[in-house]
Amino acid sequence: MPASQSRARARDRNNVLNRAEFLSLNQPPKGTQEPRSSGRKASGPSTQPPPSSDGPRERRQSQQLPEEDCMQLNPSFKGIAFNSLLAIDICMSKRLGVCAGRAASWASARSMVKLIGITGHGIPWIGGTILCLVRSSTLAGQEVLMNLLLALLLDIMTVAGVQKLIKRRGPYETSPGLLDYLTMDIYAFPAGHASRAAMVSKFFLSHLVLAVPLRVLLVLWAFCVGLSRVMIGRHHITDVISGFIIGYFQFRLVELMWLSSNTCQMLISAW
């Protein structure tokens, strides 16, 4: 026994790792003790997390970026076509906006172009229709004018509602005028002047006996009113086209809801 103990002591003295400066190498690192202790704590009944079968799926969802920060790498064909048409619409509308500002190429003609647009405004048309209705002495004339007045009011309400819903701005930063605020024609889509011009021209072509030159001039007037709104930078091309379409459907609606002469006389007497 004493011999074996002396040999063990001699072996310990010869072992380099038993020196004081190398004792830290024989001890386990502190990082390995913490998981064991945390593992023992987690093994308790009160802190054990509930098992989840969708662990990888939830981990993938948590690593996803917010929707506004993601880039759509595989857009649909409809999205590509819509964005392309929108870009072409904006580009062409800005090129046609030759009277949009003082520095535009046709800035000297801006007053004349705005005057053409005023001919399609709602306030002059409503005021003129009321004046003609008061001075009209025939039942047929009063019937046509009363239905035209209702069509103009329908146009203002329709355009104002759609513009408030879409809230599309024009191609240029042009503020609407006082007359535009009165008729609630603030936004760009659809073009209220274009819808009114299309509706009025179609109304006159259907209910007035006009010569061929006057009919051609009436159609050209409606086209020039819509074009003038693009030239001053107030609307896009698609806004004007949509206004023409809406004006046509408004005319069809007025035709379906046409007020008879007796109804018009009752409304005039009540008014």
VENZI-V71921 format. One record per pair of residues at least 24 apart in sequence whose C-alpha atoms are under 8 Angstrom apart, sorted by the first residue. I is the first residue (numbers start at 0). GAP is how many residues later the second one is. D is the distance in Angstrom with one decimal. If there is no record, write none. Layout:
I&GAP&D / I&GAP&D
//
This chain:
88&147&6.8 / 88&148&6.4 / 88&149&6.8 / 89&81&6.5 / 89&146&6.7 / 91&145&7.6 / 92&78&6.7 / 92&137&6.5 / 92&140&7.6 / 92&142&7.7 / 92&143&5.2 / 92&144&5.8 / 93&77&6.2 / 93&78&7.6 / 93&139&7.2 / 95&134&6.5 / 95&135&5.5 / 95&137&8.0 / 96&133&5.8 / 96&134&4.1 / 96&135&5.5 / 96&136&4.8 / 97&133&5.5 / 97&134&6.8 / 97&135&7.8 / 98&132&5.4 / 98&133&4.6 / 98&134&7.0 / 99&72&7.1 / 99&74&7.8 / 99&131&6.4 / 99&132&4.2 / 99&133&4.6 / 99&134&7.8 / 100&131&7.5 / 109&122&6.9 / 112&115&5.6 / 112&118&7.6 / 112&119&7.3 / 113&114&6.8 / 113&115&7.8 / 113&118&7.3 / 115&108&7.3 / 115&109&5.9 / 115&112&6.7 / 116&76&7.0 / 116&108&5.1 / 116&109&7.5 / 116&111&5.8 / 116&112&6.4 / 118&106&7.5 / 119&73&5.1 / 119&74&7.3 / 119&76&6.5 / 119&77&5.7 / 119&102&8.0 / 119&105&6.3 / 120&71&7.9 / 120&72&5.7 / 120&75&7.6 / 121&30&7.2 / 121&34&7.3 / 121&61&6.7 / 121&71&7.6 / 121&74&7.4 / 122&56&7.3 / 122&60&7.2 / 124&27&7.7 / 125&26&6.7 / 125&27&8.0 / 138&122&6.7 / 138&126&8.0 / 139&121&7.2 / 141&119&7.8 / 141&122&7.3 / 141&123&7.9 / 142&116&7.4 / 142&117&6.9 / 142&118&5.3 / 142&121&5.9 / 142&122&7.9 / 143&63&7.6 / 145&118&6.4 / 146&107&7.4 / 146&111&6.8 / 146&112&6.5 / 147&52&8.0 / 147&55&7.8 / 150&99&7.3 / 150&100&7.3 / 150&103&6.3 / 151&44&7.3 / 153&96&7.7 / 154&37&7.8 / 154&40&7.4 / 154&41&6.6 / 154&92&7.4 / 154&95&7.0 / 155&27&6.5 / 155&28&7.6 / 155&36&7.4 / 158&26&7.3 / 158&31&6.5 / 158&32&7.7 / 158&33&5.9 / 159&24&5.6 / 159&25&6.1 / 161&27&7.4 / 161&28&7.2 / 162&24&5.6 / 162&25&7.0 / 162&26&5.6 / 162&27&6.4 / 168&66&8.0 / 169&63&6.8 / 169&64&5.3 / 169&65&5.0 / 169&66&6.3 / 170&62&6.1 / 170&63&6.9 / 170&64&6.5 / 170&65&6.3 / 171&61&5.4 / 171&62&6.8 / 173&59&7.0 / 173&60&6.4 / 187&46&6.7 / 187&47&5.2 / 187&48&7.3 / 187&51&6.5 / 188&46&7.3 / 188&50&4.9 / 188&51&8.0 / 188&53&7.7 / 188&54&7.9 / 189&49&4.6 / 189&50&6.5 / 189&52&5.8 / 189&53&5.1 / 190&35&7.7 / 190&38&7.9 / 190&44&6.6 / 190&48&5.2 / 190&49&5.1 / 190&51&7.3 / 190&52&5.0 / 191&51&6.3 / 192&32&6.8 / 192&33&6.7 / 192&36&7.9 / 192&50&7.6 / 193&28&7.0 / 193&29&7.9 / 193&31&6.4 / 193&32&4.8 / 193&46&5.7 / 193&47&7.8 / 193&49&5.0 / 193&50&5.5 / 193&53&7.5 / 194&45&7.7 / 194&47&7.8 / 194&48&4.1 / 194&49&4.8 / 194&50&7.1 / 194&51&5.8 / 194&52&4.0 / 194&53&7.5 / 195&47&7.8 / 195&51&5.9 / 196&24&7.8 / 196&25&4.9 / 196&28&7.0 / 196&29&7.9 / 196&47&7.7 / 196&50&7.5 / 197&24&5.8 / 197&45&7.9 / 197&46&5.4 / 197&47&8.0 / 197&49&5.2 / 197&50&6.2 / 198&45&7.8 / 198&48&4.5 / 198&49&5.5 / 198&51&6.6 / 198&52&5.5 / 201&46&7.3 / 201&49&7.1 / 202&48&6.7
//
